[in-house]
């Protein structure tokens, strides 16, 4: 009994397929394929059996059509022109996959032309060696493959033409393939001539394409590889790329490059291998988390030697990841520019590193209540201004804005007064319109929460403008990387340690987590929260439009109440402030 065909299940993906051997006598009709394989696009066995029945019936129809085509060609002893063309096309199809598969007839005509040149004095034969742009450009337009064939075909009697054509006739019959020939084509003088004419038509077509390609200008392309490029040169190129890296990132990457060169030598980038990078990774990981300031000024090798006997915790995996990441960024840039052939920096693992290492957590309700019941918010008369750091007035507003809209401290701190705007009665911050931001979605407009307005924020802004200031927090000073809030972040986190808890998981940035959690509790639509916080949407629909209107954002924002904080007490304290005097005194 013959086993019935049934769906075949892929052992790895679980997807079912129609998978059948093509009968040997029919394979030439299927381009020489031995196996027919078609996905049923399902992993369900019952569904696969249903689809299989229709797909198998369709394949049987194809088999029947192939048998009919063979029978039709075999019945007659004389090929028609259409049948001869089909036979040549079938032979050409079997040629696909070779380096000259664009010109199957021309690449096989050499031996026929060689026979004509030897016996019929047909002239010089051109050898078709390659079809690359350089190879085509080097060809002589006056002596192309196929020229001898065409000359003999047009000028000599039929017996000479058939003598020359014998090789190509055998090629069409398949006599040069291990499976034997095309058994459905009978050899006869008429059939040989029909095949010769069909081959001639194929040669004419291919020659027309070949002449166009050979006449096309060939412009040799020099290599982009830069085998002698040193790491310092690559660093300079990386700093000048578009978009350029931030100042702090460029500085830290430069420090890593100096350390790597000291560790591994100033070797060309093309010679930096995985061993160099893994060894540098391990060397960085061996350093202590804390070391004397004098040690930090040493070269990397000297630093390793000086710290070899120091005890205590080692460098955190996140720090190791950052340092190795600097080198990976450079190597990736070089690879993307084709300055190196292989990116040896990809896939380097850092033991103990996860994206959640040292992660933040939001403040608990009692912790928020404790923070906002401190002297900073209830005793503004005791605010102090620090010449080398951030003043208490600025610190208080940073905390209040960070809590009520979830913005990052650097986003708030760099706001220009010109970007404190009003639209339709809604006061808002135009964050990032002309500032350096983390990403494009960080450029956004955020209404001021009603709680902040009730504390006199608008009066504070007016006082700044009347005092001739241009920034919302004029006492913030940029560090060497032009970041305004490094000192403010440090002072804010010290205040949290002092007033709330020294838990390293809570910091100013925790307010951003609090805002998102409180907005979820209201609840507020996710797309509104994402727009306020500057988070990018993930769906295709999120990419359309510019987002909710300011009035909608304001209405939804004010629904977040922060009830764990004693706002009446804070309002009473802030109500005693003469903003014009306070701002003027600071100026």
BELCORUR-V684589 format. One record per residue. N is the residue number from 1. RES is the residue in one letter. PHI is phi as a letter, one per 20 degrees, with the letter a starting at -180 (999 if undefined). NEAR is the number of other C-alpha atoms within 10 Angstrom. Layout:
# BELCORUR-V684589
N/RES/PHI/NEAR
N/RES/PHI/NEAR
This chain:
# BELCORUR-V684589
1/X/999/3
2/X/e/4
3/X/f/5
4/X/f/5
5/X/f/12
6/X/b/16
7/X/g/21
8/X/d/20
9/X/e/20
10/X/f/12
11/X/f/8
12/X/e/6
13/X/e/8
14/X/n/13
15/X/f/18
16/X/e/25
17/X/c/24
18/X/e/22
19/X/c/18
20/X/c/17
21/X/f/11
22/X/e/19
23/X/g/12
24/X/g/11
25/X/f/13
26/X/d/20
27/X/f/16
28/X/f/22
29/X/f/18
30/X/d/17
31/X/m/15
32/X/n/15
33/X/f/15
34/X/e/15
35/X/c/13
36/X/d/13
37/X/c/13
38/X/c/14
39/X/f/17
40/X/e/21
41/X/l/12
42/X/b/15
43/X/d/15
44/X/e/13
45/X/f/15
46/X/f/10
47/X/f/13
48/X/f/22
49/X/f/18
50/X/f/12
51/X/f/18
52/X/g/23
53/X/g/15
54/X/f/11
55/X/f/17
56/X/f/18
57/X/f/11
58/X/f/12
59/X/f/16
60/X/f/12
61/X/f/12
62/X/f/15
63/X/g/18
64/X/f/13
65/X/f/14
66/X/f/18
67/X/f/14
68/X/f/12
69/X/f/15
70/X/f/19
71/X/f/12
72/X/f/12
73/X/f/18
74/X/f/15
75/X/f/11
76/X/e/11
77/X/e/14
78/X/c/19
79/X/f/22
80/X/e/15
81/X/f/15
82/X/f/10
83/X/f/19
84/X/f/24
85/X/f/20
86/X/f/14
87/X/f/24
88/X/f/23
89/X/f/18
90/X/f/20
91/X/f/21
92/X/f/20
93/X/f/16
94/X/f/18
95/X/e/19
96/X/f/14
97/X/o/9
98/X/e/10
99/X/f/14
100/X/d/18
101/X/f/16
102/X/f/17
103/X/c/22
104/X/f/22
105/X/f/29
106/X/f/25
107/X/f/22
108/X/d/19
109/X/e/23
110/X/g/21
111/X/f/17
112/X/f/22
113/X/f/28
114/X/f/21
115/X/f/18
116/X/f/23
117/X/f/18
118/X/f/11
119/X/e/11
120/X/d/16
121/X/l/12
122/X/e/18
123/X/o/16
124/X/f/15
125/X/e/21
126/X/e/18
127/X/e/18
128/X/e/19
129/X/e/11
130/X/b/12
131/X/d/19
132/X/f/12
133/X/g/15
134/X/f/14
135/X/f/13
136/X/f/22
137/X/f/18
138/X/e/12
139/X/f/19
140/X/e/13
141/X/g/14
142/X/e/8
143/X/b/14
144/X/e/19
145/X/g/26
146/X/n/25
147/X/f/22
148/X/f/25
149/X/g/25
150/X/f/16
151/X/f/13
152/X/f/23
153/X/f/19
154/X/e/11
155/X/c/10
156/X/d/12
157/X/f/10
158/X/g/13
159/X/f/10
160/X/f/15
161/X/f/22
162/X/f/19
163/X/g/14
164/X/f/26
165/X/f/28
166/X/g/16
167/X/f/20
168/X/f/23
169/X/f/22
170/X/f/16
171/X/f/20
172/X/f/24
173/X/f/23
174/X/n/19
175/X/f/14
176/X/e/12
177/X/d/11
178/X/f/7
179/X/e/9
180/X/n/10
181/X/d/16
182/X/e/20
183/X/f/12
184/X/e/17
185/X/d/22
186/X/e/18
187/X/e/15
188/X/b/12
189/X/f/11
190/X/f/14
191/X/f/20
192/X/f/22
193/X/f/20
194/X/f/21
195/X/f/27
196/X/f/24
197/X/f/17
198/X/f/21
199/X/f/25
200/X/f/18
201/X/f/16
202/X/f/19
203/X/f/23
204/X/f/17
205/X/f/14
206/X/f/19
207/X/f/19
208/X/f/10
209/X/f/13
210/X/f/21
211/X/f/16
212/X/f/10
213/X/f/16
214/X/f/20
215/X/e/14
216/X/f/12
217/X/f/11
218/X/d/14
219/X/d/9
220/X/g/8
221/X/d/6
222/X/f/6
223/X/f/8
224/X/e/11
225/X/f/15
226/X/c/16
227/X/f/13
228/X/e/13
229/X/f/17
230/X/e/17
231/X/f/24
232/X/f/17
233/X/f/12
234/X/f/19
235/X/g/21
236/X/f/13
237/X/f/14
238/X/f/19
239/X/f/19
240/X/e/11
241/X/f/10
242/X/d/7
243/X/f/8
244/X/f/11
245/X/f/14
246/X/f/12
247/X/f/14
248/X/f/14
249/X/f/13
250/X/f/18
251/X/f/15
252/X/f/14
253/X/f/23
254/X/f/19
255/X/f/14
256/X/f/19
257/X/f/21
258/X/g/17
259/X/f/20
260/X/f/24
261/X/f/16
262/X/f/14
263/X/e/18
264/X/d/14
265/X/n/12
266/X/e/15
267/X/e/14
268/X/g/16
269/X/g/22
270/X/f/22
271/X/d/14
272/X/f/18
273/X/d/13
274/X/g/15
275/X/f/10
276/X/g/16
277/X/f/19
278/X/f/16
279/X/f/13
280/X/f/19
281/X/g/20
282/X/f/13
283/X/f/16
284/X/f/23
285/X/f/20
286/X/e/16
287/X/f/23
288/X/f/18
289/X/f/13
290/X/c/14
291/X/b/15
292/X/g/9
293/X/g/8
294/X/f/8
295/X/f/15
296/X/f/12
297/X/e/10
298/X/f/14
299/X/f/14
300/X/f/21
301/X/f/15
302/X/f/15
303/X/f/17
304/X/f/18
305/X/f/13
306/X/f/15
307/X/e/16
308/X/g/12
309/X/e/9
310/X/f/12
311/X/e/12
312/X/o/11
313/X/f/11
314/X/e/14
315/X/g/15
316/X/f/18
317/X/g/17
318/X/f/18
319/X/f/15
320/X/f/21
321/X/g/21
322/X/f/14
323/X/f/22
324/X/f/23
325/X/f/17
326/X/f/20
327/X/f/20
328/X/f/20
329/X/f/16
330/X/f/23
331/X/f/26
332/X/f/17
333/X/f/19
334/X/f/24
335/X/f/18
336/X/f/13
337/X/e/13
338/X/m/15
339/X/e/20
340/X/c/21
341/X/e/15
342/X/b/15
343/X/e/20
344/X/f/21
345/X/e/22
346/X/f/13
347/X/m/9
348/X/f/15
349/X/e/11
350/X/d/17
351/X/f/14
352/X/n/10
353/X/e/15
354/X/c/12
355/X/f/7
356/X/e/8
357/X/f/11
358/X/m/12
359/X/f/11
360/X/e/18
361/X/c/17
362/X/f/20
363/X/f/21
364/X/f/12
365/X/g/14
366/X/f/11
367/X/f/18
368/X/f/19
369/X/f/18
370/X/f/17
371/X/f/21
372/X/e/22
373/X/d/18
374/X/f/14
375/X/f/13
376/X/g/19
377/X/d/25
378/X/d/16
379/X/c/14
380/X/f/18
381/X/f/15
382/X/e/11
383/X/f/17
384/X/c/13
385/X/d/15
386/X/d/11
387/X/f/11
388/X/e/10
389/X/b/16
390/X/e/25
391/X/f/20
392/X/f/20
393/X/f/20
394/X/f/19
395/X/g/20
396/X/f/17
397/X/f/20
398/X/f/22
399/X/f/20
400/X/f/19
401/X/f/20
402/X/f/22
403/X/f/24
404/X/e/24
405/X/c/24
406/X/m/25
407/X/f/23
408/X/f/22
409/X/f/22
410/X/f/19
411/X/f/19
412/X/f/23
413/X/f/27
414/X/e/24
415/X/f/22
416/X/e/21
417/X/g/19
418/X/f/12
419/X/e/18
420/X/e/20
421/X/c/14
422/X/c/13
423/X/b/10
424/X/l/7
425/X/n/9
426/X/d/16
427/X/e/21
428/X/b/18
429/X/d/20
430/X/e/21
431/X/f/24
432/X/m/22
433/X/f/15
434/X/c/12
435/X/c/13
436/X/e/17
437/X/c/16
438/X/f/13
439/X/b/11
440/X/f/12
441/X/f/16
442/X/f/21
443/X/e/20
444/X/b/18
445/X/d/23
446/X/c/24
447/X/f/25
448/X/e/22
449/X/f/25
450/X/f/18
451/X/f/18
452/X/f/16
453/X/f/13
454/X/f/14
455/X/e/21
456/X/n/16
457/X/f/18
458/X/f/16
459/X/f/14
460/X/f/19
461/X/f/20
462/X/f/14
463/X/f/19
464/X/f/23
465/X/f/17
466/X/f/11
467/X/e/14
468/X/n/10
469/X/f/16
470/X/d/14
471/X/d/19
472/X/f/22
473/X/c/24
474/X/f/21
475/X/e/21
476/X/f/22
477/X/d/20
478/X/f/13
479/X/e/12
480/X/f/10
481/X/d/13
482/X/m/13
483/X/e/17
484/X/e/23
485/X/d/21
486/X/f/20
487/X/f/17
488/X/f/24
489/X/f/20
490/X/f/15
491/X/f/18
492/X/f/21
493/X/f/20
494/X/f/16
495/X/f/19
496/X/f/20
497/X/g/15
498/X/f/11
499/X/e/16
500/X/d/20
501/X/a/18
502/X/e/14
503/X/g/11
504/X/f/12
505/X/e/14
506/X/d/21
507/X/b/23
508/X/g/25
509/X/f/21
510/X/f/19
511/X/g/27
512/X/f/23
513/X/f/17
514/X/g/23
515/X/g/22
516/X/f/21
517/X/f/13
518/X/f/16
519/X/f/23
520/X/f/14
521/X/f/10
522/X/g/13
523/X/e/13
524/X/d/16
525/X/g/11
526/X/g/13
527/X/f/15
528/X/f/19
529/X/f/21
530/X/f/15
531/X/f/21
532/X/f/24
533/X/e/22
534/X/m/22
535/X/e/16
536/X/f/15
537/X/f/14
538/X/d/8
539/X/e/8
540/X/f/7
541/X/f/8
542/X/f/12
543/X/e/11
544/X/e/8
545/X/m/7
546/X/d/9
547/X/o/16
548/X/f/13
549/X/f/10
550/X/g/19
551/X/f/15
552/X/f/12
553/X/f/21
554/X/f/20
555/X/f/14
556/X/f/18
557/X/f/23
558/X/f/16
559/X/f/15
560/X/e/22
561/X/d/16
562/X/l/19
563/X/f/9
564/X/f/14
565/X/d/18
566/X/e/13
567/X/f/19
568/X/g/10
569/X/f/14
570/X/f/20
571/X/f/17
572/X/f/13
573/X/f/16
574/X/f/20
575/X/f/14
576/X/e/11
577/X/e/15
578/X/e/15
579/X/f/20
580/X/f/17
581/X/f/12
582/X/f/16
583/X/f/20
584/X/f/14
585/X/f/9
586/X/f/14
587/X/f/12
